[in-house]
């Protein structure tokens, strides 16, 4: 399991080419408001997300994993 504990809000300051290559995770609202959870990204890697309590992930946010890889958060469509 790869640990992701750093958040870059809306990928601010990152080059578009890096964001395009980044793996993605699609999360619904219930999961985006949790601070600790496990998820599988678009590349099939299992990620453990550990964020400070109270942080809410939004579509477009970017997580940085312990190995330096980027993971783009997508908001899952909901009714």
N, C-alpha and C positions, 0 to 999 in steps of 0.2 A: 504494500500500500504506500502510495506517495502522499505526503502531507502538504496541504496548501493552507498557509496561515497569513498570507499578506494579500491585501486588497488594494487595487488601483481603481478608484471610482471612474467609471465610464472610459477606462483605458487612457486617461488623460496623460499626455506627454509621450505616448507610444506611437511609433510609426505605423502607418496604415498597413504596410507589408507584414509587419509582425502580427498585427491583429488578424489579418487574413489567414495566416499560417497556423494560428493558435487553435488548439483543440477546443471543443465546446462542450458545455453541459446545459441541458434544458431542464429548468426547474420550475415547479408550480409555486404559487404564492406561499403555501404552507411550508415548503422546504426552504424557500429563500429567506424566511424570517428566523430560521434556526441558526444557532451559532456553531453547532457541531453536528456533522452528519457524514455519511459515506455515500459516494456516488460513482458511477462509471462514466468516463468521458467518451467523446466521439472516437478516440483512438483505442478504446477498449481497456484503458488503464483504470484501476480502482484508486480513487482519491479519498483521502480523509480530510475534510474541511474543518479547520479549527480557527474560528474568528472570535474577537472579543464579544462578550455578551452585549446584546442590544443592537448589533450591526445588522442591517437589512440589505440583502443583495438585490440589485436592480438589473434589469436587462441591459447589457452593454458593459457591465462591470467586468473587471479582469482579475483573476486570482493568479498569484505567483506561487508555484510549487517549490518544494525544497531543492529540487534539481535545476531550478531556474526556468522551467518551462512555463508558458502562459496558458491559461484556461479562460476562455470567454464565456460569460454567463448569458444564456438566452432565457427570456421569460416565456414559459409554456403558455399557449393560448388556453383560456378558461372561459366558461360561459358567464 
